[in-house]
Amino acid sequence: MKKRLIFPIVFSCVAIFAAILPTFAPAQSAPTTERQKIELLIKQVGDLKDAKFVRNGSIYEPTTAIRFLRGKWEANDAKVKTARDFIDNVGSVSGSSGKPYLIRFKDGREVSSREFLISALDKIGS
């Protein structure tokens, strides 16, 4: 008897989930919010598996860099209203030393994190 009840319940749950799922997916034409853009920028840094983040002369893995960027974003929340504000006030330059953050790729090439983040923002659509 219990087995006969399970199938209709599971089927009903799947049907309900399938019906409401589209309401949770963002509309393709809806503008991306600034917070979403910042999250995407941070994700771009985290996705750099063969690169390092250079801050004040020290080298960090991307996972450490994203934790740092999130913490600095939180500490500077009042200054960050847009993704461009995030790049300018959080993701580009050390507040303590004034040195630019760098991204060092596997081949040894370095780019400023500002350059990297602006390029990523252009691809997202500022």
TAGI-V43406 format. One record per residue. RES is the residue in three letters. BURIAL is b if it has 24 or more other C-alpha atoms within 12 Angstrom, else e. Layout:
res: <RES	RES>
burial: <BURIAL	BURIAL>
This chain:
res: <MET	LYS	LYS	ARG	LEU	ILE	PHE	PRO	ILE	VAL	PHE	SER	CYS	VAL	ALA	ILE	PHE	ALA	ALA	ILE	LEU	PRO	THR	PHE	ALA	PRO	ALA	GLN	SER	ALA	PRO	THR	THR	GLU	ARG	GLN	LYS	ILE	GLU	LEU	LEU	ILE	LYS	GLN	VAL	GLY	ASP	LEU	LYS	ASP	ALA	LYS	PHE	VAL	ARG	ASN	GLY	SER	ILE	TYR	GLU	PRO	THR	THR	ALA	ILE	ARG	PHE	LEU	ARG	GLY	LYS	TRP	GLU	ALA	ASN	ASP	ALA	LYS	VAL	LYS	THR	ALA	ARG	ASP	PHE	ILE	ASP	ASN	VAL	GLY	SER	VAL	SER	GLY	SER	SER	GLY	LYS	PRO	TYR	LEU	ILE	ARG	PHE	LYS	ASP	GLY	ARG	GLU	VAL	SER	SER	ARG	GLU	PHE	LEU	ILE	SER	ALA	LEU	ASP	LYS	ILE	GLY	SER>
burial: <e	e	e	e	e	e	e	e	e	e	e	e	e	e	e	e	e	e	e	e	e	e	e	e	e	e	e	e	e	e	e	e	e	e	e	e	b	b	b	b	b	b	b	b	b	b	e	b	e	e	b	b	b	b	b	e	e	e	e	b	b	b	e	e	b	b	e	b	b	b	e	b	b	e	e	e	e	e	e	b	e	b	b	b	b	b	b	b	b	b	b	b	b	b	e	e	e	e	e	b	b	b	b	b	e	e	e	e	e	e	e	b	b	b	e	b	b	b	e	b	b	e	e	e	e	e>
